[in-house]
């Protein structure tokens, strides 16, 4: 292994650990707040909450038009703030976000049969989608600079605010499907304020010229198709669950998704760090190591989750959610199946090839949509989980195939970790533990 790669490995692992710790707050707070919500509103009420909030999240991701990905790419390549980049990106994102908000508001009655829920969806769409897209731009800028502490802070504040709001509403007897949906949509927006409050002076000499709106749109358009397809893979199941099955099945599925998010922490952290790191300097060996370690760590986490869930899931969420266990276990397997492809997709984006990642995700979205239509009416939440396993596996390994064709990597480089991989992981963990112990003594 080259000496330069060996020296970079601990730094890469430390960045992943910092980002993973921040990502952990979301699932942890979700596991804390989900039982509060589930036991208060019940299975059908939980389904209504998901039916209102899921289209908002879906539209916010689609309406970004790949602009956040373009911001991360350009900032990471220059390793500094670029003059005018955030302004141009914000203007473009606000425009596309406004179009998305109008689209969701006008289709609310088609997505939801309950008139009151449809009105709430329309109001939230008009008020929340544009701010959500703008926060995505700020998050992408921070990620491009490698400011994982700031990104982690935002991802911690949102779930904590959601949990606190649920507890306050429950104590006053005001926690229902409507108020819960409002909290689910607005808590992440409140958390985005950290990018404004903690807007430190830019790193490096702020003399770089912005790439221009045409360049932003060019990269964004190539990445957007993948964002669209990836968003469909992540959110289409919850959007279609009520029309294809019932609100009760959506309630079970929403809890299953919350439970299965824990193994996703490592995957998300590695993907985001590799997008920034590989954009600055390509390193096939570090990339392959990151994929192997993320797969192994996610597999161990999923195994622990699957082994213990039968005991704690009914206790936390209530006996009415016992049927959420099978889809939760299947979704945990889906997370592990998609890890190598997720890291490979980040590398394709970092190397200026987002269109290849987009092609892979389009294949995955087609597989997902076809299986959802075929399985959900028959099997409900379990059918949706099976569709997720299939699309994660197909789309992920198509990503890997594209990357292998464009690099020196081989298929086996994405599989089982070696002894050196574990050593690379253990050293930064020991350093973090020693620092924590020293801070505790002080």
Secondary structure, DSSP 4 states (H G I P E B T S, - for coil): --HHHHHHHHHHHHHHHHHHHHHHHHHHHHHHHHHHHHHHHHHHHHHHHHHHHHHHHHHHHHHTTTHHHHHHHHHHHHTS--BTHHHHHHHHHHHHHHHHHHHHHHTHHHH-SSHHHHHHHHHHHHHHHHHHHHHHHHHHHHHHTT-HHHHHHHHHHHHHHHHHHHHHHHHTT--SHHHHHHHHHHHHHHHTTHHHHT-PPPSS-TTPBP--HHHHHHHHHHHHHHHHHHHHHHHHHHHHHHHHS-HHHHHHHHHHHHHHTTTHHHHHHHHHHHHHHHHHS--HHHHHHHHHHHHHHHHHHHHHHHHHHHHHHHHHH-GGGTTHHHHHHHHHHHHHHTHHHHHHHHHHHHTT-HHHHHHHHHHHHHHHHHHHHHHHHHHTHHHHHHHHHHHHHHHHHHHHHHHHHTSS--GGGGSS--HHHHHHHHHHHHHHHHHHHHHHH-
